Amino acid sequence: MSVPDSDKGKWAIEELPKKWEWIDFNLFFFDRTSANKKVPQKEYLTIGKIPIIDQGEDFIGGYTNDDSLIYDGQLPVVIWGDHTRIIKLVNSPFVQGADGVKVLQPSQIVNTLYAYYAMKAIELPNKGYSRHFKFLKESSFPVAPFNEQRRIVDKLDRIGDRHRTARNELNHIPKLIARYKQAVLAAACSGKLTEDWREKNPELISPSEISKRFAEQRINQYQKESLELKKQGKNVYAEQIFDFVSSLIPEITV
């Protein structure tokens, strides 16, 4: 059953360069999906001989030890998620994952990496977790002459290398920021951060002098309260305050 044109794959171009052609999906890819040689997710192993490739975000979904399930077609292939639309290029032996996995082998007229990049470039409708293969197989693909496909792949690989390098450098930025913050805090707590400001403000009062002044203020306040209590005949409380005030005397003589 055909799908509306609006649901077919879309591209950033409408007119192709000279000697390029639009090719239908069934000439661009061969569908090598197996109906029998696949492993349900509940049977995945965390450790095993053979990787299971499915439509999940992780490249390897799990493992199996069943050699009879290994994909026996030509490699490499493109793995495509019917539900997730996730795309993976697989170059080594694998076992097909649970339902929703499509194993697509590029045809003879298409460079494998060119086909992989084309799959990443095509825009398909997002129908949530429903199946999308019906939209993909009704789409057409722009195909360059084979030599030009190789040039395109080489350029995309170089761009990919630069992108990975840039991403690795960006991944170091949070660590650099954390180190910078730590260095700033260390400078602040050692006085280096305000060294120039201190030179311009020599009238600063030291913490010990501030503490001494606060202690003197408290003693004066307690002495006033002690005298007031004595006037009221509350000598017991007055003596307690006097003792407390006396204990502060060493604080102001430091």
N, C-alpha and C positions, 0 to 999 in steps of 0.2 A: 504494500500500500504506500503510495507516494505521500509526501508531506508538503504543506504549503511552502511556497518559495521563501516566505518570511522566516521559516524555521530551518532553512538550509544554511550550511556554513557560509560565512561572509568573509571577505578579504579587504585589505586596505586599498586594493587597486580594482579598477574595472576594465581598463584596457591593458593588454599584455605587451611587453616589449617584442620587437621583431623576432620571429622564429620561436617564440614561446607558444604553448598551446594549453587550453583547458582540457583536463583529463578527468573522466568520471572516476569515482572512488573505486569501482570494481576493476579498473585498469591500473590504478595507482597502488592499491594494496590487494593482497590475497588474504582472505579471512581464514586463519589456521586454528581458530578456537576449537578446542576439543570438548565434546559433550560428555566424555567418560573419564579422560585422564586429568582429573582435578581433585583438589583436597578441600573438603569443607573446613571452615575456620575452626570449628570445635576440635578438629583432629590435628591442628598445627602443633609441632613440637618447638620448644624454645631452643633446643640444640639438636642438630642432626646433620646428615651428609649433604642433603640437597636443599637449596633455598627454594622457598615458595614465593612466587611473585604474584601479588594480588592488586586490587585497586585502591589499597590504603595509601596514606601519605608516606609511610616508611617504605624505602625501596624493597626491603625484604620483609614479608609479612610473618614468616615462620620457617620451619624446616620439616622435612620428612626423610625417612630412610628407605622409602619404597622406590627402588630403581625402575620399576615397571611404569611409573607415572611420569618419567622424565619426558619433556617435550622432544620429539624425535624429528622435527622439521629443521629447515635451514635457519641458521643464525647469521647475523643478529635479527631480532624482531622488535617491533614496537608493541608494548603492552598498554592497553587503553582501558580506563575504567568506565563501564557503561553508566554507572550511577554517578561516580565522582568526577569523571572527565580528567582524571589524573593520567599523565603520560610518562612512560618509562622506556628507556632503550636497554635491551637485554642482549649481552654478548656471549654469555656463558650458559651452560646447562641449568635448567630450572624446571620446576613443576608449577603448573597453572594453579592459581588460587581458586577460591570459591566463586560462586555465581557473580556475574557482573564483570568478569575479566574478558577482554577481547585480545586475542593474539593476532597481530597484523604483520604479515611479511611483505615488505616493499617489492613491487614488481621489477622486472628486468630493466625497465626504462627509467628507473628512479634510483639515484644514489641513496643508500640507507640513511645516512645522516641528513640528507636533504629531506627525505620523507619525515624523519623525526622532527626536524625544525618546522616543517610545514604543518605537522600536527599541532605543534605548540603555537603556531601563528593563526590558525583558523579560528574564527569566532563562531561558536555554536550557542543556541539558546540555552539558558539556564532553567531547567525544569525541576530544580531541587533534586531529590533523591530518586526521581523516576528514571527510566531508561532513556539514553540519548543516542544510542547507536543508529536508530532509525533516521535521525537527522544527519548523522555523519555519512551514512552510506548513500544518501541522496545528494551529497555535495560534490562539487567539482574542485579540482586542484590545479594551480598554475604550475606548469612544468617547463623548465628551461632546457636547452640542449645539454647533453650529458656533461660535456667539458665545462660548461658554465655552472652546472650544478656543483661540480668539484670546487670551482673558484668561490662560489657562494658559501659552501661548507667551510673552506679554509678561512675565509674572512670572519664567519660567525664563530669559528673556534678561537681565533685570535681575540675577538671581542669578548668571548666568554672567559678566556684566560685573564684579560685585563679586568673584567668584572670580578672574577674571583680574587684577584690580587687586591683590588680596591675594597672588596667586602672584608677580606682578612685584615686590612689596615684599619677599616672602620670598626671592626670588632675589638681592636686594641684601644679605641678611644675611651670607653668607660673606665678601663684600668688606668689610663693616663690621667683622666679627670680625677679619679680617686686618689692617685698619687699626688696630683697637684693640690687637691684639697688638704691632704695630710701635711704636705710641705707648708702650705699657707698657715694651717693651724699651729704647726711647730714653730714657724716664724713669729706668729702672733704671741704664742705663750713664752717665747724666749726674748721678746722685746725687739726683735729685729724689724718687725713690721712697722713699728712706730718710732724707730730710732731717729729719723729726721725730725719728726714732730716734737720729740722730747728736747732736741737741741734748740728748737725754736720756742719752747715753753719751759724755761729753766725754773720757774716758780712753782713747779709741781710739788704737791705734798705727798710724802711717802705713806705707804699703808700703815706702818707702825705709828707714825705721827697722827694719822686719822684715827687709829684705834685708841691712842692715848687721849685724844680730844673727846671721843665718845665716852670713854671710861670716866673722864673728869666730869662730863655732863651728867652721867648717871649718878656719880657720887654726890654731886651738888644737889641733885633732885632727891636722893635718898636722905641726905642730911636735913633738907627742908622738911621732908615728911616725918623724920624722927623728932625734930623740934616741935612740930605741930602735934604729934602724938603725946609728947611729954606735957605740953600745955594742957592737953585734954586728960591728963592723968593716966594715960595708957603706957606706963613705963615698960611693961613686959614686951609689947610690940616694938616699942622704941629701942629696946636693947637688942631685939632680934635684927632690926634694920641696921643698928649700929654695927653688929657683928658682921652682917652681910657686906656693909660698906667697907669695913676693915679688910675683908677678904679681897676686895678689889684694889687695895693700895698697891700690891706688887704689880698689878696689870699696868698701872700708869707710870711705874718706875723702871719699866723694861728699857 
